[in-house]
Amino acid sequence: MRNPSLRRQIALEEFENKLVINEDIIVTEYSPDVFAFLRALDGYNNDILRESLNPEANRKMVFKAGESQGKSGSFFFFSKDQRFIIKTMTESDFNAFMRIQKHYFKHVATNDGSLLARVYGVYSVHMEDQKPVKLIVMENGIRGATRDSIVGVFDLKGSMVNRIVKGSKLSATATLKDRNLLKMNQEQIWLRFSQKDRHAILKAMQSDVHLLQKYNLMDYSLLLCIQANPDFKRGKRASNNETTQSVRSRPSVDSDMLRSMRLQFQGSRHKFLSACCQYIYHIGIIDYLQDYNLDKQLENFAKYTVLMKGDGISAVPPPAYSQRFLRFMRDHVIIDQKEEFKKKKDPLNLSRRTRGKVSVRKN
């Protein structure tokens, strides 16, 4: 079917359909045509999905996964080829997704730059005499970032209460939180988003958060993975090995090589190259199926009113949550630290105004 609009309309109509795959262990795939369409947009056909999720190939990954470190205790694992994340859904998660699904699909299908972690399938696994288990298959937003190249991983909400991972010898792959990032930003310059990327990311983020707020969802996070760019390291070594010119007279990486690096990231989703080309940023909005239900409202009351923890708590109503989330990302995450540092040193931009010679007329 060549007409994308017609394919999208048919996919939307298929949301109510279910596909029973197996008769002994009943696996129900919700909206199979819709998710097949969404996967196709990202270059994944059913054969790729079937191969990635092959039970035999993923047996070790399942046993290694165990219980996640999240508060919900949900079980998740990465597919062996690292393309997908398979995660159990709570009943609340499932109901939230069923409520948002049509508008979610339309949103991500028509906004290629959306930062919402892509959902590629929702399933129910029912074994005899056991309660059905809901599963969600999502993209792995940090695929391609090897353990050796990762310099930092953060789960960011814009909240300050209980948002720090303590410890003096944390590994680079440990998932840190908001206050960790603020502290580390004082010690090093590693957030150097280009002006073009800052504009695109914040615009997409605002659109995504508006959708989540509309459906009473909150407590979502921005997953930020900072990776050392391997091409930058190789380019730096190549430049340093040049003997035709002195090291001092050449840039650290050849300008043509920098231009080539930037071209590789044009049009990529969830993956951005730093202004200096030294870092790769993997970013995506995750865990966005938490409804502001009675449990969260009671948590807000207990922490804000009883324990007096202030408005820095995570459990706040969706409008307040979205505003705080966007403000934190704009002011502390999607930034160019070098540019921010210059502004602090020269808030009135006097150095630029007085640059060059000043002529003085004598009478």
C-alpha positions, 0 to 999 in steps of 0.5 A: 500500500503506497499511500501513507495516509491510507495506511495510517488510517487503517492502522488506527482502525486496527487498535481494537483487534487482537491476534492470538498466536499460540493455543497452549500458552495464549499470547495476545498481541494488541493492535498487531497492524498498528505496531507493525506500521510503527515498526516499519517507520523505523525500519523493523519488519516482523522478521527482525522482531521475531529474530530479536525476540527468539526465546532460545536466543534470549534465554540467558538474557532473561535469566540475567535480568532478574528484578529491575531496580525500579520501585515498581519491581517490574521485570525487564531485559534487553534482547540479545541483539540490544535492539529492544527492551522487553518489560512487564506492565502493571495493570495501571501501566496497561490501562494508561496505554490503552487510554492514550494509544490512539493519540500516542500512535498519531503523535509519534507517526506524525512527529518523527522527532518525538523523544517518547521512547517508541513502543513496538508492541503490547502483549498479554501472556496467559498460562493455565491457572495463572494471572495473565502477564502484560508485556511491552516491547520498546526500543533501546534508546541507548543502543550503540553505546558500549560500556567502555564508551559511556561516561554517564547515564542519568534518569532525570525528572526535574525533582530534587527530593531523594534524587541523588545516588550516593556513593564515592565509587560509582561506575560510569554505567550506574544510573544517576539522578538529578542532583548527581548531574547538577553536582557533576556539571560543576566539575566538568564540561560535557553538556555541549548541545548545539544551538540547532539541537537545543531548539529542536529537542526542546520543541519536541519535548514540549510537544511530547509533554503536552500529550502526556499532561493531556492524559493525566500522566506524570512521573516520567523521566528523561534518560540521558546517556553521555557517550565518548565519541569514538570517531572523535578519538580516532580523528584526534589520533590521526591529526596528531600523527600528521607530520606535514604541519606542526601540532600547534598549527593544526586543530585537534581534529581535521575540520573535514572529519568534523563535518563528516561526523555531524552529517552522520547525525542529521535526522537521527532520533534520540541521538545527538552530537555535541557542538565540539563533536567529542560526545554523543548524547542519547536521550529519550522520555521513558516511564511515561505511563504513570497516571496521577491516580489516587495512590499518587495523590495520597503520596503528594499529600503525605510528602507535601503536607505531612512530611513538609518536603516541599514542591521538589517532590516527584509526585505532583499534579501533571501540569506542575510536573510538566512545567518543572520538567521542561524548565529543568531540562532547558536550564540544566540539561539541554545546554551548552555549558561553555556558552553558559560559562561565558555568560556568567563571566560576562553577563552584559556581553561587554567583551564583544562590545569592546572588541577591537580598537577604540579610537579617541578623538583629540581636540 
